[in-house]
Amino acid sequence: MRRWKPDERWKLTKEEKRLVENWRSGMRPIWWSVGDFHSIGELSASAEGKKADEMYDESKFMDALERMVMQHDCANGITWETVSSYLGDCLKEGEG
C-alpha cells in the first residue's frame, strides 16, 4: 500500500505557519477584507445616489486594506470609520 505524500499545495508558507502557531498559543485574529471595502463603498455611493463602481476604483482596495492593517493605531484598533477613511484613497479621478 502506498502512503499518501503531500505535494507542494499542502506546504504552509512562513505566514501560514505563524498563524497556526499563534492560534495554538491562544491568540485570535480579527479579520478585515476587501469585501469590507466593497460594503462601505456601496453604502457611501448609495447615499450619494451612485453605484460603487462609478465612484471607486476597486483595483485599489487590496492596497488600501494592506496599508490600513500595517498603519493602524493599536490603541484605537480598526473600525468601520477606519475602513471608510482608507476607502477615500480608492476614489476614481474626479470623485470626492
Protein Blocks (a to p, Z undefined) as FASTA:
>chain_A
ZZddddfklpccfklmmmmmmmmnopacddddfklmmmmmmmmmmmnopafklmpcfklm
mmmmmmmmmmpcfknopafklmmmmmmmmpcehiZZ
